[in-house]
Amino acid sequence: MPVNRGVLQRYRNLLPITDATPIISLGEGSTPLVRSRHIGKFIGCEDLYFKLEGCNPTGSFKDRGMVVAVAKAMEARSNTIVCASTGNTSASAAAYGAYCGLKTVVLVPRGAIASGKLAQAIAYGAKILVVNGNFDRALELVRQLSNSHPITLVNSVNPHRLQGQKTAAFEVVDALGDAPDYLFIPVGNAGNISAYWMGFTQFFQMERTSRRPKMMGFQAEGAAPIVLGHPVENPKTIASAIRIGNPASWKLALAARDESGGRIDAVSDDEILAAYELMAGKEGVFCEPASAASVAGLLKSAACGLDLRGKSAVCVITGTGLKEPELAAQHSSALPVEIDATLGTVERALELAAVGR
Ligand SMILES: *Cc1c(COP(=O)(O)O)cnc(C)c1O
């Protein structure tokens, strides 16, 4: 196995890199594309894959975009980066900021981010401001801040973020030999669906792929501005990473949907949680609830009559479930059983007969 030198190195010629851009990496990208063993059979799609973006250095796809945004910030001689975040962006910014010696400021909505994500920002030494307001308000604040101070905004409104994130589409094509028929992906601020579309389109234009997938985006029902056609004032969903009422890349996401002949639809929190349990319990992939929205969307589409027989599909599993362990404890049928430390109690707990004693 060669060393993972990161997306700047691997896709150097396809990214906005100059001789003055520092080639930095925490080992982001080159994530596994794993074939489904259960869900694919269940819905009649033999060619179903999961792109495991939780395997990135800070546990989400945000690292792909952050490495480019931070390298470009350094190229521009910026010494401070700032972002608003539902959690994963702040974890990623704080990691790359620490690695590159930049000051990192993160604004997070109060009480609305997973404990593990906050722990990461703390561990990496970011300046953390907890805002009495939601993500959309925090994003407004950092946009204003970066407009009036020499501070680089590293939210996905920074175009370098999407440039980095498009490399996931390159990897899917490189792994499968062509683009899949369908790409299922959660939609929050709508940067990632837009980035994948950019990546597939770029490879299509370069004739590295014969086709582009239909882009199937999924918002949570209580945070579905694109589906509703208007911003949502108080977005609500268990999936905090997509709890966004006014997506920054709204127009780009609509273009991705329409140009690809895909859909952007909503899934309920119950559907998200069912997919979250199914992914861990049947596929061995412990993802975060926002990531499970792509799988929930796949299951819903299949139940509504989308025929995936003979088609290939990729679900983007955007982040790891390890950042919110409390949630798994609340939503699992396999809860721990406490026993006395004797073989007999172990056997009784496992409903095994005691043999030969
Ligand atoms: C950021 C994030 C999303 C949403 O991506 P957008 O680009 O905001 O649409 C989904 N899942 C996870 C785990 C995320 O961190």
The ligand as an SDF file (V2000), in Angstrom:
LIG
                    3D

 15 15  0  0  0  0  0  0  0  0999 V2000
  -21.7570   18.5060    6.1340 C   0  0  0  0  0  0  0  0  0  0  0  0
  -22.3960   17.1690    6.1880 C   0  0  0  0  0  0  0  0  0  0  0  0
  -23.5060   16.8300    5.3890 C   0  0  0  0  0  0  0  0  0  0  0  0
  -24.1760   17.8070    4.5010 C   0  0  0  0  0  0  0  0  0  0  0  0
  -23.3940   18.2130    3.3980 O   0  0  0  0  0  0  0  0  0  0  0  0
  -23.7090   19.5750    2.6590 P   0  0  0  0  0  0  0  0  0  0  0  0
  -22.5590   19.8160    1.7740 O   0  0  0  0  0  0  0  0  0  0  0  0
  -23.8600   20.6200    3.7300 O   0  0  0  0  0  0  0  0  0  0  0  0
  -25.0000   19.3690    1.9300 O   0  0  0  0  0  0  0  0  0  0  0  0
  -23.9940   15.5370    5.4650 C   0  0  0  0  0  0  0  0  0  0  0  0
  -23.4460   14.6240    6.2840 N   0  0  0  0  0  0  0  0  0  0  0  0
  -22.3910   14.9220    7.0630 C   0  0  0  0  0  0  0  0  0  0  0  0
  -21.8460   13.8650    7.9440 C   0  0  0  0  0  0  0  0  0  0  0  0
  -21.8410   16.1950    7.0410 C   0  0  0  0  0  0  0  0  0  0  0  0
  -20.7930   16.4670    7.8410 O   0  0  0  0  0  0  0  0  0  0  0  0
  1  2  1  0
  2  3  1  0
  2 14  2  0
  3  4  1  0
  3 10  2  0
  4  5  1  0
  5  6  1  0
  6  7  2  0
  6  8  1  0
  6  9  1  0
 10 11  1  0
 11 12  2  0
 12 13  1  0
 12 14  1  0
 14 15  1  0
M  END
$$$$
